[in-house]
Each structure stands twice: as structure tokens, then as C-alpha cells.
């Protein structure tokens, strides 16, 4: 590239609280700075949220949503516009911030697209009903994404959907997979393992066997299906527990757990430090990911890297990411999922050598998904964009 390129990684506002997007921004900054210091001067950009109303406790959620909207659509663009002259190349790491591209040089701006959920109200207005102002915001974000020199898709499945919907021209689309966090390993980590054990051990007793779910509780994650699967598995393994990481259930999900008699068999953990999350993966008997839609499915790769078997919905993206290293269940087919999970649990107890082979297959498969590889692929795209 000649002189080092000044790269701006444009990240989500920390105060919004999107752990997966924060992870992407932090990992890209770490590995681009570490592995490509000779080519890039990498800066991580994200202003501090300006709180207009959310510091007032009586307004709570409404105030926070107002502040998020104003910071995303007004303050962040203005702040970025003032700093744009400091950099040669811009990479927006979350497509839901793609409207920021409208403030930047089109030929020098890249965005990563993780899924199309931001645009569902435009693409499927009958299924995803939103207010006029929300549709206008989504339209501006889509305009920004279309303006970028490259749209980096985290999976071929997302690229295919973008092409099918004719959102971005094929010549500007490229696939670069995410990586598993470096803490995701089958090797023990004494401090993290002890912390996880304290969280999981109930009333000072022995550590339970458990099924694991990692992620949010938005509708597409199909927490209802997860709970029904767990109820069926409990008929064969009455002592098995469900551990969920990623925030509390909604009121409706909590009520469903109660109707199924599962309330006392579920442990809902808060957002965890990455090393502790890896320890939770390592101790799990199997990870369940019954989503009806995903852009990449980072928990699948993380679990495999930690030696945890995975059952995932039979979606193109999970076929792409999990390959032959995971088990697949039809979306919403509770009986099928429960049967697969029960077979894995029986294998863990009765044929541990079979269970161990499955673990090792997953570990080998996950080894290809590293943030070093992600950074290297992106560095190649940066070279191409700067050259052109």
C-alpha cells in the first residue's frame, strides 16, 4: 500500500449494549493492529453517548430509546463528519450504523452486514410492521449501505439474500466469516472455570449437567421452541438443567417456562466475561440454537471451539458455519430436536468415546474461524479498495 493507510473502525455506541457488535469491533481492532501494523494505522472510533433524557430515572426506557435515536442519527454523524479528514479508509463494523456512510467518501467506505433484520420493515412490510419514522430511518441506513465501496457479508447465506433482494450489486459484495474469541478453547482456565462453577453450582451442591443456549430472546431466536425441547428432554433426563446466557426471558417466555413446569430447572446467567462464557461452553453437555433466522450464529462456532456439541436449526447459514461438525433439527420440530438431544446425552453417559469423537470433530472444524483469519481477509479488501 506504500505509506500506512489510516483506517477508522467505526463501532457501535457502547452505551447501546450490543455485546456481539462490541465484540466484533474490539476483535477487529485488536487483530488488525497486531497483525497489520506495517500496513495500517488502525483507530477505533465511537463517541460517548450524549444523554439528553436517559439520566432521568423516571423516564427509563423511553428516554434511553430517544437518546439512542438522537445519538445514532444526529450526534454520531455530526461527530464523524468533523473527524473524517483524519483517515484514508473507513470500515463501519455494524450495518445498522450504515447511515454514517452518507457522511464519508463513498469510494473509501466499507460496511459489514451481519443480517437483514434492520431492513425487514422495508423488505417484508406486512410481516414486520413499523412506524413511518422507523421505516424512514431504515431507508436511510439502507441508502448508506448501498453507497459503500464494499459490503462485507459475514456469511454466504447473507450475501445470497442481499443478491436475491437486489439490494447491492454483486461486484461490491464479499464474504468474510467472523471468528471465535481466543478464549474459546477446550483447554481449562482455572480462574474462569472456578467462576463458572460458582455461577452454576446450586446451593453448594455438585455441578449439574445442563443444556445451553446463548443469545438474545428476540422472537427469531425461538425461545418458545427451546423451552418445549427442554421439557421433552427432561422426561428422559429429569435432573438435566437449562442454562441461558444473554439476558432474562421476556414476561411471555417466563410464563411459558412456568406452564411447562421448568422454572426451577433453568438458570439464567447475566452477560459474562468472555473467558467465563468459554468455561460455561466447556461444561455444557450440548448447545441448542433453535433460531428461525441468523446471519452467522457466533455461539455455534464458539461452542465447537470449546468442545461443546451443537444442535442447530437446519438453516443455510448453520450448514455453512457448522458443516458436518454439528447436528441439525428442522425449525420448530420439537420432537426431532428432543430426540437428537437425548441421543447426545445418552452418548455422553453410555458411550463417552463417541461423545469425545464428536467434541474433537467440532474443535477441529472451529479452528478455521479465527479473528486472525478475519483480519487477514479484511486487510486484502482494504488493499483493493485503496488501490482502486
C-alpha positions in Angstrom: 0.0 0.0 0.0 3.0 2.3 0.3 2.5 4.6 3.3 0.5 3.2 6.0 -3.2 3.6 5.5 -5.1 5.4 8.3 -8.1 3.1 8.9 -11.1 4.2 11.0 -13.1 1.3 12.5 -16.5 2.8 13.2 -18.1 1.0 16.1 -21.4 0.9 17.9 -22.0 3.2 20.8 -21.0 1.2 23.9 -24.0 2.6 25.8 -26.4 0.8 23.5 -25.3 -2.5 24.9 -24.9 -4.8 21.9 -22.3 -7.3 23.1 -21.9 -9.1 19.8 -21.2 -5.9 17.9 -18.9 -4.7 20.6 -17.0 -8.0 20.3 -16.6 -7.6 16.5 -15.3 -4.0 16.8 -12.9 -5.0 19.6 -11.6 -8.1 17.8 -11.0 -6.3 14.5 -9.2 -3.5 16.3 -7.0 -6.0 18.2 -6.0 -8.2 15.3 -5.7 -5.5 12.6 -3.5 -3.5 14.9 -1.5 -6.6 15.9 -1.1 -8.4 12.5 -1.0 -5.5 10.1 0.8 -2.7 11.9 3.1 -2.3 8.9 0.3 -1.5 6.6 -2.4 0.1 8.7 -2.7 2.7 11.4 -6.0 1.5 12.9 -8.2 3.6 15.1 -11.4 2.5 16.8 -14.0 5.3 16.7 -17.1 5.5 18.9 -18.1 8.7 20.6 -19.5 8.8 24.1 -23.3 8.8 24.1 -24.8 12.2 24.8 -27.6 11.7 27.4 -30.4 14.2 26.9 -33.1 12.3 28.9 -31.9 8.9 30.0 -30.2 10.3 33.1 -33.7 10.9 34.4 -34.7 7.7 36.1 -38.5 8.3 35.9 -38.3 8.2 32.1 -36.2 5.0 31.8 -36.8 3.0 28.6 -38.5 5.7 26.6 -35.7 8.2 27.5 -33.0 5.7 26.6 -34.6 5.0 23.2 -34.9 8.7 22.5 -31.2 9.2 23.4 -30.2 6.2 21.2 -32.1 7.6 18.2 -30.7 11.1 18.6 -27.1 9.9 19.1 -27.3 7.4 16.2 -28.9 9.7 13.7 -27.8 13.2 14.7 -24.8 13.3 17.1 -22.7 10.4 15.7 -22.9 11.6 12.1 -22.0 15.2 13.1 -19.1 13.9 15.3 -17.8 11.6 12.5 -18.1 14.4 9.8 -15.7 16.5 11.9 -13.1 13.7 12.1 -13.4 12.3 8.6 -10.4 14.2 7.3 -8.1 12.3 9.7 -8.5 9.0 7.9 -7.9 7.4 4.5 -10.3 4.4 4.8 -13.5 3.8 6.8 -15.0 0.5 8.0 -18.4 0.6 9.6 -18.5 -2.7 11.6 -22.3 -2.9 12.1 -24.6 -2.4 9.1 -27.3 -0.9 11.4 -24.9 2.2 11.5 -24.5 2.2 7.7 -26.2 5.7 7.5 -22.9 7.0 8.7 -21.5 6.2 5.2 -23.5 9.1 4.0 -21.1 11.4 5.8 -18.0 9.7 4.3 -16.2 9.3 1.0 -18.1 6.6 -0.9 -15.1 5.0 -2.6 -13.3 4.7 0.7 -16.0 3.3 2.9 -16.7 -0.4 3.8 -19.5 -1.8 5.9 -20.0 -5.3 7.4 -23.5 -6.7 7.1 -24.4 -9.2 9.8 -28.1 -9.8 8.8 -31.0 -8.0 7.2 -33.2 -7.6 10.3 -32.8 -3.8 10.2 -34.4 -3.7 6.8 -37.3 -6.2 7.4 -39.8 -3.4 7.7 -38.9 -2.4 4.2 -38.4 -5.8 2.7 -41.4 -7.5 4.3 -43.7 -4.7 5.5 -46.7 -6.9 6.0 -44.8 -9.2 8.4 -42.7 -6.5 10.0 -45.0 -3.6 10.7 -43.2 -0.4 11.8 -44.0 3.2 12.2 -43.3 5.7 9.4 -40.4 7.3 11.2 -38.8 3.8 11.8 -39.2 3.0 8.1 -37.6 6.3 7.2 -34.6 5.6 9.5 -34.2 2.0 8.0 -34.4 3.5 4.5 -31.6 6.0 5.3 -29.5 3.1 6.8 -30.0 1.1 3.6 -29.1 4.1 1.5 -25.8 4.3 3.4 -25.1 0.6 2.9 -25.7 0.9 -0.8 -23.3 3.7 -1.0 -20.3 1.8 0.4 -17.5 0.6 -1.9 -17.7 -2.9 -0.4 -20.3 -4.7 1.7 -18.7 -7.4 3.7 -21.2 -10.2 4.5 -20.5 -12.4 7.5 -21.8 -15.5 5.6 -22.6 -16.6 2.1 -26.2 -17.0 3.3 -26.5 -13.2 3.9 -24.8 -12.5 0.6 -27.3 -14.7 -1.2 -30.2 -12.9 0.4 -28.8 -9.5 -0.5 -28.5 -10.6 -4.1 -31.9 -12.2 -4.1 -33.4 -9.0 -2.9 -31.2 -6.9 -5.3 -30.0 -4.6 -2.5 -26.4 -4.3 -3.5 -24.6 -5.0 -6.8 -22.7 -8.4 -6.9 -19.3 -6.7 -7.6 -19.4 -4.9 -4.2 -20.2 -8.0 -2.1 -17.7 -10.2 -0.4 -17.9 -12.8 2.3 -15.7 -12.8 5.4 -16.6 -15.0 8.3 -16.4 -13.9 11.9 -14.0 -15.7 14.3 -14.3 -17.3 17.7 -12.9 -15.4 20.6 -9.4 -16.6 21.6 -10.7 -17.6 25.0 -12.9 -20.2 23.3 -10.7 -23.3 23.8 -11.2 -26.8 25.2 -8.2 -26.2 27.4 -9.0 -25.5 31.1 -8.7 -22.0 32.5 -8.5 -22.3 36.3 -9.9 -18.9 37.2 -12.6 -18.8 34.6 -13.6 -22.4 35.3 -13.9 -21.7 39.0 -16.0 -18.6 38.4 -18.3 -20.5 36.1 -18.6 -23.3 38.6 -19.7 -20.8 41.3 -22.4 -19.5 39.0 -23.6 -22.9 38.0 -23.4 -24.8 41.3 -26.7 -24.7 43.2 -26.9 -24.4 47.0 -23.3 -25.6 47.3 -24.1 -29.0 45.7 -22.4 -30.8 42.8 -22.2 -29.2 39.3 -25.3 -30.1 37.3 -25.4 -31.4 33.7 -27.0 -28.9 31.5 -28.2 -27.9 28.1 -27.0 -24.4 27.0 -28.5 -21.6 25.0 -26.5 -18.4 24.3 -28.0 -15.3 22.7 -30.8 -12.8 22.9 -34.5 -13.5 23.5 -35.8 -11.7 20.3 -38.6 -13.7 18.5 -36.4 -15.1 15.8 -34.4 -17.0 18.5 -37.5 -19.1 19.1 -37.1 -19.3 22.9 -40.6 -20.9 22.9 -39.2 -23.9 20.9 -36.2 -24.0 23.2 -38.4 -24.4 26.3 -40.6 -27.1 24.7 -37.5 -29.0 23.7 -36.1 -28.8 27.2 -39.4 -30.0 28.6 -39.3 -33.1 26.4 -35.6 -33.8 27.3 -36.5 -33.6 31.0 -38.8 -36.6 30.6 -35.8 -38.8 29.8 -33.3 -36.9 32.0 -35.2 -35.4 35.0 -32.1 -33.9 36.5 -30.9 -32.0 33.4 -30.9 -28.2 33.6 -31.1 -25.5 31.1 -28.6 -22.6 31.3 -29.2 -19.5 29.3 -26.7 -16.7 28.8 -27.6 -13.4 27.3 -30.2 -11.7 29.5 -33.5 -12.5 31.1 -36.6 -14.0 29.5 -39.5 -11.9 28.4 -42.6 -12.0 30.5 -44.3 -14.3 28.0 -41.3 -16.6 27.9 -41.1 -16.8 31.7 -44.8 -17.6 31.8 -44.3 -20.4 29.3 -41.5 -21.8 31.4 -43.8 -21.8 34.4 -46.6 -23.6 32.5 -44.2 -26.3 31.4 -43.0 -26.7 35.0 -39.5 -25.6 34.2 -38.9 -22.6 36.3 -36.8 -24.3 38.9 -34.8 -26.2 36.3 -33.5 -23.1 34.5 -30.5 -20.9 35.3 -30.5 -17.5 33.5 -27.0 -16.0 33.7 -26.1 -12.4 33.0 -23.8 -11.3 30.2 -20.5 -12.9 31.1 -16.8 -12.1 30.7 -15.5 -13.9 27.6 -13.3 -16.3 29.5 -16.2 -17.2 31.8 -18.5 -17.7 28.9 -15.9 -20.1 27.4 -15.9 -22.1 30.6 -19.7 -22.3 30.5 -19.4 -23.7 27.0 -16.8 -26.2 28.1 -19.0 -27.6 30.9 -22.2 -27.8 28.8 -23.5 -31.2 27.5 -24.8 -29.6 24.3 -25.6 -26.2 22.9 -29.1 -25.7 21.4 -29.6 -23.0 18.8 -33.2 -23.3 17.5 -33.3 -19.9 15.7 -35.5 -19.5 12.7 -33.1 -16.9 11.2 -29.5 -16.0 11.7 -26.8 -14.0 10.0 -23.8 -16.1 11.2 -24.5 -17.8 14.5 -21.4 -17.0 16.6 -22.4 -19.2 19.5 -22.2 -22.2 17.2 -18.5 -21.6 16.4 -17.7 -20.6 20.0 -19.3 -23.8 21.4 -17.5 -26.0 18.9 -14.2 -24.3 19.7 -14.7 -25.1 23.4 -15.5 -28.8 22.7 -19.3 -28.5 23.2 -21.5 -30.4 20.8 -24.2 -28.4 19.0 -27.7 -28.9 17.7 -28.8 -26.0 15.4 -31.7 -25.3 13.1 -31.4 -26.6 9.6 -30.7 -23.2 8.0 -28.3 -22.5 5.2 -26.2 -20.3 7.4 -25.8 -23.1 10.0 -24.9 -25.6 7.3 -22.3 -23.1 6.1 -20.8 -22.4 9.5 -21.3 -25.8 11.2 -20.8 -28.1 8.3 -20.5 -31.8 9.3 -19.5 -30.9 12.8 -23.0 -30.2 14.3 -26.4 -31.9 14.4 -29.4 -30.3 12.6 -33.0 -30.2 13.5 -35.9 -28.8 11.4 -37.0 -25.4 12.6 -39.7 -25.7 15.2 -39.7 -29.5 15.2 -39.7 -30.1 19.0 -39.9 -33.9 18.9 -37.0 -34.2 16.4 -34.8 -31.8 18.5 -35.6 -33.6 21.7 -34.7 -37.0 20.2 -31.3 -35.6 19.0 -30.5 -34.1 22.4 -31.4 -37.2 24.2 -29.2 -39.3 22.0 -26.3 -37.0 22.7 -26.9 -37.1 26.4 -27.1 -40.9 26.3 -23.8 -41.0 24.4 -22.1 -38.8 27.0 -23.0 -41.3 29.6 -23.0 -44.7 27.9 -20.5 -44.3 25.0 -18.2 -41.5 26.1 -15.7 -42.4 23.3 -18.4 -41.5 20.7 -19.2 -38.3 22.6 -15.5 -37.4 22.7 -15.1 -38.0 18.9 -17.9 -35.5 18.3 -16.2 -33.0 20.6 -12.9 -33.4 18.8 -14.6 -33.1 15.3 -16.1 -29.8 16.4 -12.8 -28.4 17.8 -11.0 -29.2 14.5 -13.8 -27.6 12.5 -13.9 -24.4 14.6 -10.2 -23.9 14.2 -10.8 -22.3 10.8 -12.9 -19.5 12.4 -10.3 -17.1 13.9 -10.1 -13.4 14.1 -6.6 -13.6 12.7 -8.2 -15.0 9.5 -10.9 -12.4 9.6 -8.4 -9.6 9.9 -6.3 -11.0 7.1 -9.2 -11.3 4.7 -10.3 -7.7 5.5 -6.8 -6.4 5.0 -6.9 -7.8 1.5 -10.2 -6.0 0.9 -8.7 -2.7 2.2 -5.8 -3.0 -0.2 -8.2 -3.5 -3.1 -10.3 -0.5 -2.2 -7.4 1.8 -1.6 -5.8 0.8 -4.8 -8.9 1.3 -6.8 
